[in-house]
Amino acid sequence: MTFRWISIVTFLIILGGIGLHTLLFPFSASGRWRLMDIIRTKVHVFTLFFLEQKLNWIGRLKKLILLLGLLSFTVLFLTGFGPLLFGCRLSGWLLMIHATFSPVFIGCTALLALGWAQGMVFRSDSAVCLKLGFWTLIFLALPLALSMILSMFNFFGTEGQEFLFDLHRWCALGFVCIAVLYLYGLVRRQMDKENKPETLG
């Protein structure tokens, strides 16, 4: 019960914070929230999920892995936290879907860590927060995955399995929160880059 309400409050704070930040600091080309800006921005954010023609095959591969990771992340979030937020337990076909997408997500995370590691080296630039979020997600993914895998074995007894299950839930909550903020930061950074020439012009 405690974990459920902590999760609900945490999600509300994060979503409310992102919404407030977006209203106070619009990332439209005009810097204001007019009707056309809202429509144009929504369409623009949606097109960020497409494969740009300027990308080479390595860039396209990274983008496809990112999109597959986002899909598996969304499925894991809905199946993992969905029942919890409504006061239910993860079981049945939802559990099967959750278990099916877990290795896909872990694989995508590992490949993204390898593919983006060089670009996420800390330097004296303005992307420190994004890089910190990236490495936090990568390191948090390890206990997130291992806690669930190890809990399937009887080596640790009932109390050990319960501890691993609780560890998995708390790691999942932390991962989701950081991932949502990280994705928001990525979208804002990309939108700012693409809107900058329009602003200067």
Secondary structure in CASP SS format (residue, H / E / C, confidence):
PFRMAT SS
TARGET T0000
AUTHOR 0000-0000-0000
METHOD secondary structure of the structure
MODEL  1
M C 1.00
T H 1.00
F H 1.00
R H 1.00
W H 1.00
I H 1.00
S H 1.00
I H 1.00
V H 1.00
T H 1.00
F H 1.00
L H 1.00
I H 1.00
I H 1.00
L H 1.00
G H 1.00
G H 1.00
I H 1.00
G H 1.00
L H 1.00
H H 1.00
T H 1.00
L H 1.00
L H 1.00
F C 1.00
P C 1.00
F C 1.00
S C 1.00
A C 1.00
S C 1.00
G C 1.00
R C 1.00
W C 1.00
R C 1.00
L H 1.00
M H 1.00
D H 1.00
I H 1.00
I H 1.00
R H 1.00
T H 1.00
K H 1.00
V H 1.00
H H 1.00
V H 1.00
F H 1.00
T H 1.00
L C 1.00
F C 1.00
F C 1.00
L C 1.00
E C 1.00
Q C 1.00
K C 1.00
L C 1.00
N C 1.00
W H 1.00
I H 1.00
G H 1.00
R H 1.00
L H 1.00
K H 1.00
K H 1.00
L H 1.00
I H 1.00
L H 1.00
L H 1.00
L H 1.00
G H 1.00
L H 1.00
L H 1.00
S H 1.00
F H 1.00
T H 1.00
V H 1.00
L H 1.00
F H 1.00
L H 1.00
T H 1.00
G H 1.00
F H 1.00
G H 1.00
P H 1.00
L H 1.00
L H 1.00
F C 1.00
G C 1.00
C C 1.00
R C 1.00
L C 1.00
S C 1.00
G H 1.00
W H 1.00
L H 1.00
L H 1.00
M H 1.00
I H 1.00
H H 1.00
A H 1.00
T H 1.00
F H 1.00
S H 1.00
P H 1.00
V H 1.00
F H 1.00
I H 1.00
G H 1.00
C H 1.00
T H 1.00
A H 1.00
L H 1.00
L H 1.00
A H 1.00
L H 1.00
G H 1.00
W H 1.00
A C 1.00
Q H 1.00
G H 1.00
M H 1.00
V C 1.00
F C 1.00
R C 1.00
S C 1.00
D C 1.00
S C 1.00
A C 1.00
V H 1.00
C H 1.00
L H 1.00
K H 1.00
L H 1.00
G H 1.00
F H 1.00
W H 1.00
T H 1.00
L H 1.00
I H 1.00
F H 1.00
L H 1.00
A H 1.00
L H 1.00
P H 1.00
L H 1.00
A H 1.00
L H 1.00
S H 1.00
M H 1.00
I H 1.00
L H 1.00
S C 1.00
M C 1.00
F C 1.00
N C 1.00
F C 1.00
F C 1.00
G H 1.00
T H 1.00
E H 1.00
G H 1.00
Q H 1.00
E H 1.00
F H 1.00
L H 1.00
F H 1.00
D H 1.00
L H 1.00
H H 1.00
R H 1.00
W H 1.00
C H 1.00
A H 1.00
L H 1.00
G H 1.00
F H 1.00
V H 1.00
C H 1.00
I H 1.00
A H 1.00
V H 1.00
L H 1.00
Y H 1.00
L H 1.00
Y H 1.00
G H 1.00
L H 1.00
V H 1.00
R H 1.00
R H 1.00
Q H 1.00
M H 1.00
D H 1.00
K H 1.00
E H 1.00
N H 1.00
K H 1.00
P H 1.00
E H 1.00
T H 1.00
L H 1.00
G C 1.00
END
